[in-house]
Amino acid sequence: MNNSRTMRVLMYYSNRDVRVEEMPVPEIGPGELLMKVAASGICGSDVMEWYRRDKVPLVLGHEVAGKVVEVGPGVDRFRPGDRIAATHHVPCNTCHYCLNGHHTVCDTLLKGTHFFPGGFSEYVRVPAINVDRGVFPIPEGVSYAEASFMEPLACVLRGQRHAGMTPGQSVLVLGSGISGLLHVALARALGAGLVAAADTIPFRLEKASQMGAHVTLPADEQRLISELRKANEGRLADLVIICFDGFIPLAFQTVEKGGTILFFAGAGEGATIAAPINDIFWRTEVTLTSSYAGAPSDCRRALQLIRSGAVPVAGTITHCLAMEEGGEGFAKVCDPVKHECVKVIVEPNSIDNR
């Protein structure tokens, strides 16, 4: 392929302005590969306008799966026709942060690696460093749509590991959007003693139950605390996972002594935390922690969990849309209540799953 060919992309200008445009098919160089995109999930971060506004217009999309159509010189692990999932950010593996287990704050991961132009396009060029450590064969029996969950599930895996989740613990997930549902399913798969999901939206709580929550609860402080204690032998939650920043105050009210609060979701621009230190921290041994993204090892494990069915990601997909419907997909993600939307997958190409 060469840049005399053009391809369709979704060009993002704002949440309300996403256009189908054309641009040249990327040319690849040594160590790189060209992927024909079959499935690309819309992430919550894709609709964080404040996070994108200084970079527009751009092609978003980082939850991708597809088929190799071309490999550059030096690539011997992959060949045309291979079914792959890829992660857009990878670490250097040699810096202070990587060597101390914090791969996802590595400067290379944060600033130095990405696809071109982005997953909401018919083809993407995968850089050599990503080919080296961020591209994975899709297991047999896993569809492209399911494989596109590799990256978001890797983030969830890293978050629970970083928070020290262990079998037998009680876990409360605040927010039952796509991240919350993946947390619910993973905590259940990893042997949590109680998995509780809280939200204000009934259809999301129904999904949480389908994904393995032992109990679903209203995200109302008085009722939530009362019903959580009733379900958990009088105790609050050992691990509280915040998947929606509007529920941050609830996290401080629902964590048990000696427990952990994981700040998983991104927050609004300039958001701050106000908490009574003596009531929340002093003499309670509560830990606050956060996590960001996933490392290559998390991606491998995520694909294994998807293949085994331990985390049934397909159950979260509410919409699969063609490229021409991409703007509609962004609108659905921005207003999930109106559209009863959980996970939206854009399919730039129709590719047989075999």
C-alpha positions in Angstrom: 0.0 0.0 0.0 1.1 3.6 -0.5 -0.2 7.1 0.2 -1.8 7.3 -3.3 -4.7 5.4 -1.7 -7.1 7.1 0.6 -9.1 5.9 3.6 -12.0 7.1 5.6 -11.5 8.4 9.2 -13.7 9.9 11.9 -12.2 13.4 12.5 -13.0 14.7 15.9 -13.6 18.5 16.3 -15.8 18.3 19.4 -18.3 15.9 20.9 -21.0 17.4 18.7 -18.9 17.6 15.6 -17.4 14.3 14.4 -17.0 14.0 10.6 -16.2 11.3 8.2 -13.2 12.6 6.2 -10.6 11.1 3.9 -6.8 11.0 4.3 -4.0 9.0 2.8 -3.5 5.4 4.0 -0.4 5.6 6.2 3.0 4.3 4.8 4.9 2.1 7.2 8.6 1.9 7.8 11.1 -0.6 9.4 9.7 -2.5 12.4 6.2 -1.1 11.8 2.9 -2.7 10.6 -0.3 -1.6 9.0 -3.5 -2.8 10.6 -6.9 -2.9 8.9 -9.2 -1.9 11.8 -12.2 -4.2 12.4 -13.4 -2.8 15.8 -12.6 0.3 17.8 -14.3 1.1 21.0 -15.3 4.6 22.1 -13.7 5.3 25.5 -15.0 7.7 28.1 -11.8 9.6 27.7 -12.6 10.2 24.0 -15.5 12.4 25.0 -13.6 14.5 27.6 -13.6 17.7 25.6 -11.4 19.6 28.0 -8.8 17.0 27.5 -9.0 17.2 23.7 -9.8 20.8 22.9 -6.2 22.0 22.4 -5.4 19.1 20.0 -8.4 19.1 17.6 -9.0 18.2 14.9 -7.7 14.7 15.4 -8.6 11.0 14.9 -9.3 9.3 18.2 -9.6 5.7 19.0 -7.2 3.5 21.0 -9.3 0.3 21.8 -8.5 -1.5 18.6 -8.5 -4.9 17.0 -8.1 -5.9 13.4 -6.0 -7.7 10.8 -2.4 -7.2 9.7 -2.2 -6.2 6.0 1.4 -5.1 5.7 4.6 -5.5 7.7 7.8 -3.4 7.5 11.3 -4.7 7.3 12.5 -6.4 10.4 9.0 -7.6 11.6 9.1 -11.3 12.0 6.5 -11.9 14.7 3.5 -11.0 12.5 2.5 -11.5 8.9 -0.3 -10.3 6.7 -3.6 -12.0 7.7 -2.8 -12.2 11.4 -5.6 -11.2 13.7 -4.3 -8.7 16.3 -5.2 -6.4 19.1 -2.9 -3.5 19.9 -2.4 -1.0 22.6 -1.6 2.6 21.7 0.8 3.5 24.6 3.7 1.3 25.7 6.5 1.8 28.2 10.2 2.0 27.7 10.9 -0.8 30.2 14.2 0.8 31.3 13.4 4.1 33.2 13.2 4.6 36.9 9.4 4.2 36.9 9.3 1.0 34.8 12.0 -0.6 36.9 10.0 0.1 40.0 6.8 -1.4 38.6 5.1 1.9 37.5 5.1 1.3 33.8 2.1 3.5 33.2 3.7 6.7 34.4 6.7 6.1 32.2 7.3 9.2 30.0 7.5 7.1 26.9 4.1 5.6 27.6 2.6 9.0 28.5 4.1 11.1 25.7 6.1 9.0 23.3 3.9 6.3 21.7 0.6 6.3 19.8 -1.0 5.0 16.6 -1.3 7.0 13.5 -3.8 8.4 12.8 -6.1 6.7 15.4 -8.4 3.7 15.8 -11.4 5.5 14.2 -9.9 5.0 10.7 -9.9 2.2 8.2 -6.1 1.6 8.7 -3.6 2.5 11.3 0.1 2.5 11.3 1.5 0.8 14.4 5.0 2.1 15.3 7.9 -0.2 15.9 8.0 0.2 19.7 4.3 -0.8 19.8 4.9 -3.7 17.5 7.7 -4.9 19.8 5.7 -4.8 23.0 2.1 -3.7 22.4 0.6 -6.0 19.7 -0.9 -9.3 20.6 -2.5 -12.2 18.6 -6.2 -12.5 19.1 -6.9 -15.9 20.6 -9.0 -18.4 18.6 -12.7 -18.0 19.3 -12.4 -14.3 20.3 -14.2 -11.8 18.0 -12.7 -8.5 16.9 -15.2 -6.7 19.0 -14.3 -8.7 22.1 -10.6 -8.3 21.4 -11.0 -4.5 21.3 -11.7 -4.7 25.1 -8.1 -5.7 25.7 -6.9 -2.2 26.4 -9.8 -1.1 28.8 -9.7 -4.4 30.6 -5.9 -4.1 31.0 -6.5 -0.8 32.7 -9.0 -2.4 35.1 -6.7 -5.2 35.8 -3.9 -2.8 36.7 -6.2 -0.8 38.9 -7.4 -3.7 41.0 -3.8 -5.1 41.3 -2.5 -1.6 42.3 -5.3 -1.3 44.9 -4.3 -4.7 46.4 -7.5 -6.5 45.7 -7.4 -10.0 47.2 -9.9 -12.9 47.1 -12.5 -12.7 49.9 -12.5 -8.9 50.1 -15.7 -6.9 49.7 -15.6 -4.6 46.7 -17.9 -1.7 46.0 -17.9 -0.2 42.5 -19.3 3.3 42.3 -20.6 3.9 38.8 -21.8 1.1 36.5 -20.8 2.5 33.1 -18.4 0.4 31.0 -15.4 0.8 33.4 -17.6 -0.1 36.4 -19.0 -3.1 34.7 -15.5 -4.4 33.8 -14.5 -3.9 37.4 -17.5 -5.8 38.6 -16.8 -8.7 36.3 -13.1 -8.8 37.2 -13.6 -8.6 40.9 -16.1 -11.5 40.7 -13.6 -13.5 38.5 -10.8 -12.8 41.0 -12.8 -14.2 43.9 -14.1 -11.1 45.8 -16.3 -12.2 48.7 -18.9 -9.5 47.9 -19.1 -7.5 44.7 -21.6 -4.6 45.0 -22.4 -2.1 42.3 -23.9 1.3 42.8 -25.5 3.7 40.4 -28.5 6.0 39.9 -29.5 4.5 36.5 -31.6 1.3 36.6 -30.5 -0.2 33.3 -26.9 0.1 34.4 -27.6 -1.7 37.6 -29.3 -4.5 35.6 -26.1 -4.8 33.5 -24.0 -4.9 36.7 -26.1 -7.8 37.9 -25.6 -9.6 34.6 -21.9 -9.0 34.8 -21.7 -10.7 38.2 -22.5 -8.2 41.0 -23.8 -10.0 44.0 -25.9 -7.0 44.9 -26.8 -3.7 43.2 -27.4 -0.6 45.3 -28.8 2.9 44.8 -26.1 5.6 44.8 -27.8 7.5 47.6 -25.7 8.0 50.7 -28.2 6.9 53.4 -29.6 3.9 51.5 -26.3 2.9 50.1 -24.6 2.7 53.5 -27.5 0.9 55.1 -27.9 -1.7 52.3 -24.2 -2.2 52.0 -23.9 -3.0 55.7 -26.9 -5.3 55.4 -25.3 -7.2 52.5 -21.8 -7.3 54.1 -22.2 -8.6 57.6 -22.5 -5.1 59.1 -19.4 -3.7 57.4 -18.6 -1.2 54.7 -16.4 -2.1 51.7 -12.8 -3.2 51.9 -12.2 -1.8 48.4 -14.2 1.1 46.9 -13.5 1.8 43.2 -14.6 5.2 41.9 -15.7 4.9 38.2 -17.6 8.2 38.1 -16.2 11.4 39.7 -19.6 12.5 40.9 -19.6 9.6 43.4 -16.3 10.6 45.1 -18.0 11.8 48.2 -19.8 8.5 48.5 -16.4 6.7 48.5 -15.4 8.3 51.7 -18.6 7.3 53.4 -18.6 3.7 52.2 -15.0 2.5 52.8 -14.3 0.2 55.8 -11.5 0.9 58.3 -8.3 -0.4 56.9 -9.8 -0.3 53.4 -8.7 1.3 50.1 -10.3 3.8 47.8 -9.2 3.5 44.1 -9.6 6.6 42.0 -10.0 5.0 38.6 -12.1 7.4 36.6 -10.8 10.7 35.3 -12.5 13.8 36.7 -13.6 17.1 35.4 -11.2 19.8 34.7 -9.9 21.4 37.9 -11.7 18.9 40.1 -10.5 18.8 43.7 -11.1 16.6 46.8 -12.5 17.9 50.0 -12.6 15.4 52.9 -12.5 15.7 56.7 -9.0 14.3 57.5 -9.7 13.3 61.1 -13.0 11.5 60.2 -11.7 9.7 57.1 -8.0 9.0 57.6 -6.8 9.5 61.2 -7.2 6.2 63.1 -8.9 4.5 60.2 -5.8 3.4 58.1 -7.7 4.1 54.9 -5.6 4.1 51.8 -6.2 6.3 48.8 -4.6 5.2 45.5 -5.0 5.7 41.8 -4.1 4.0 38.6 -3.7 5.0 35.0 -3.7 2.9 31.8 -2.3 -0.7 31.5 1.1 -2.2 30.8 1.8 -4.9 28.2 1.6 -7.6 30.8 -1.9 -6.4 31.7 -2.9 -6.6 28.0 -1.7 -10.2 27.8 -3.7 -11.2 30.9 -6.8 -9.3 29.7 -6.9 -11.3 26.5 -6.6 -14.5 28.5 -9.6 -13.5 30.7 -11.6 -12.6 27.6 -10.7 -15.9 25.9 -11.7 -17.9 29.0 -15.0 -16.0 29.4 -14.1 -15.1 32.9 -14.9 -11.5 32.0 -17.8 -11.6 29.5 -17.1 -8.4 27.7 -19.6 -9.0 24.9 -22.4 -8.5 27.4 -21.5 -4.8 27.7 -21.8 -4.0 24.0 -25.0 -2.1 23.3 -24.2 -0.6 19.9 -22.0 -1.7 16.9 -21.9 1.1 14.3 -20.4 1.6 10.9 -18.0 4.5 10.2 -20.8 6.6 8.8 -22.6 6.3 12.1 -19.6 7.4 14.2 -20.9 10.8 15.1 -24.1 9.1 16.4 -21.9 6.8 18.5 -20.2 9.8 20.2 -23.6 11.3 20.8 -24.7 8.1 22.5 -21.7 7.9 24.7 -22.2 11.6 25.7 -25.8 10.9 26.7 -25.9 7.3 27.8 -29.1 7.5 29.8 -31.1 8.7 26.8 -29.7 6.0 24.6 -29.4 3.2 27.2 -25.8 3.0 26.1 -22.9 1.2 27.7 -20.3 0.2 25.1 -20.2 1.6 21.6 -18.0 -0.1 19.0 -17.2 1.5 15.7 -16.5 -1.0 12.9 -14.5 0.9 10.2 -14.2 -2.3 8.1 -16.2 -5.5 7.9 -13.8 -8.3 8.4 -14.5 -12.0 8.9 -13.7 -13.0 12.5 -11.7 -16.0 11.3 
